[in-house]
Amino acid sequence: MKIIVGITGGIAAYKAPELVRLLKKAGHEVRCAATEHALEFVTRVTLETVSGAPLYSDLFASGRTEHISLKDWGEMLVVAPATANIIGKVASGIADDALSTLLLAFSGKPVVMAPAMNCEMWAHPAVQRNVETLKSWGIRMVGPAEGELACGVSGVGRMAEPQQIVDAIGEGGPLKLNGERWLVTAGPTYERIDSVRFIGNYSSGKMGFALAEALAGAGAEVELVTGPTSLNISTSQRVNVHRVESAREMYAAATEVFPRCHGAILSAAVADYRPAECADHKLKKNGSEGMTLELVQNPDILATLGGMKREGQTLVGFALETDNEEANAQRKLEKKNLDYIVLNSLRDKGAGFGVDTNKVYIIGRDGSRTESPLLSKQEVARLIINTVTS
Ligand code: PMT
């Protein structure tokens, strides 16, 4: 594909040459367009060397309508990093430099943006409104991710990694899962005890959100059913988020969408039991030493989907184990009628709940076995999707 990489003036501009390199490695032809401020962070020589083409940065340099010829050449425009400024300009129809002019001229062709800015700027209602406007016009957002920012604080605002951007735009060919719909469950469930307490677990939702973003990056429409988490989806408008609290709510949402899906990956940590009764007020100490809570079993969402599964649907479960890991995972694979089970063990350092990394064993019903080293949850998500859709 012929891709124009647009670079704007943020510190993450230093990652643009790596993005260009990865795009070329994936077989794309690349040309760069940069704002004047971007060239404070990354040089013309670097961009021209990695892309192998002249940089477009001056609206008047050649006295010609270069934004139009570049628009005619490009099949996709990827703006990385995309500052609050360029997002605001495009949302308002402003074209006062080379890149913003090219962006307006590019209307009707695919545009992907990888926002990068301070977390307070990202959260500002004006920026959020502008992002929503761009999304409603079909511009895809990749990121921003959460993490340490150049200004020293931590929050949402980091530019997505170059490899994530490359994956999100479809690794060169037509997107692998275009036209498919996938269900993902994520996060914990909360089982209410009374109006202020619940039984929960340590799942953050990171694994499930990474799966949803990777599926969307591969072209699928995603139904993400998530338990309580502070995470937000950042990839694109392809992910439809259903926020639920309890296992029974997750069950209702998942069983409702599954018949319309090509596949499902259930990574949620669902509570097996819930209190038999939920008090509608705050329970008080009753003077005695102890308290007994009666629990009843929750429905097993994965096993139910295994029973509903039609020919051609792919069902993937997770197994979080501490002992007899493989044997337990294999048992779940068979008992719940799965095509694959993704085993992660709490014995592996850096794997499982809360952390940004995971180490998994993907076991197929056909006896296949794929093992990963410790990777970021985004990388693990891509590995899982490549394995279960190949
Ligand atoms: O959210 P993170 O902090 O990123 O952590 C990710 C994770 C550790 C939660 C994830 O990688 C993981 O292992 N998820 C599955 C956790 C779990 O509950 O495993 P399990 O072995 O108890 O359940 C087996 C499978 O049945 C899972 O796919 C689970 O979603 C599903 N299940 C379980 C019980 C139930 N009532 N309904 C279900 O669908």
Boltz pocket constraint, residues with backbone or C-beta under 6 A from the ligand:
constraints:
  - pocket:
      binder: B
      contacts: [[A, 185], [A, 186], [A, 187], [A, 188], [A, 202], [A, 203], [A, 204], [A, 205], [A, 206], [A, 207], [A, 208], [A, 247], [A, 266], [A, 267], [A, 268], [A, 269], [A, 270], [A, 271], [A, 272], [A, 298], [A, 299], [A, 300], [A, 301], [A, 302], [A, 303], [A, 316], [A, 317], [A, 318], [A, 319], [A, 320], [A, 321], [A, 332], [A, 342], [A, 344], [A, 352], [A, 353], [A, 354], [A, 355]]
      max_distance: 6.0
